Amino acid sequence: MAQKKAFVRYAQNKAVPGSLIVRTKAPKVGTWKEVPYDICCDGGGCSNIPIVGEYKYATENCFLGDNVQIAVFSCNNELTLKTFPDLLPVPNGYYRPIGQPNTYIVENSIVIALAPECP
């Protein structure tokens, strides 16, 4: 059986948030980059490879403020958001990936829930 690899999709020279896939070969459609992946020995399910994307940030749901560059790290089913490129903790608030419908509630840089949809 062929060894599986991890790939992240790139658009406009940036990684697309949520595009990480695991398979034996890169998809033929789109621009994909292989990233390190080891299902057996990854140190507790943590990834030191951030996926960087453009997010809207606001202090209230339904009011989406400034665009910010965010690096997203995954560890044990927990998503950590940090500012990019300095990798400092993000302020508490609401973050929506550009081009995605979901808004994430973030406290202490950790995604704790999805925000309810705006009325």
Stockholm file with secondary structure:
# STOCKHOLM 1.0

chainA/1-119         MAQKKAFVRYAQNKAVPGSLIVRTKAPKVGTWKEVPYDICCDGGGCSNIPIVGEYKYATENCFLGDNVQIAVFSCNNELTLKTFPDLLPVPNGYYRPIGQPNTYIVENSIVIALAPECP
#=GR chainA/1-119 SS CCCCEEEEEEETTEECTTCCEEESSCCSSSEEEEECCCSSCSTTTBCCCCEEEEEEEESBTTBCCCEEEEEEEEETTEEEEEETTTCCBCCSEEEEETTCSCCEEEETTEEEEECCCCC
#=GC SS_cons         CCCCEEEEEEETTEECTTCCEEESSCCSSSEEEEECCCSSCSTTTBCCCCEEEEEEEESBTTBCCCEEEEEEEEETTEEEEEETTTCCBCCSEEEEETTCSCCEEEETTEEEEECCCCC
//
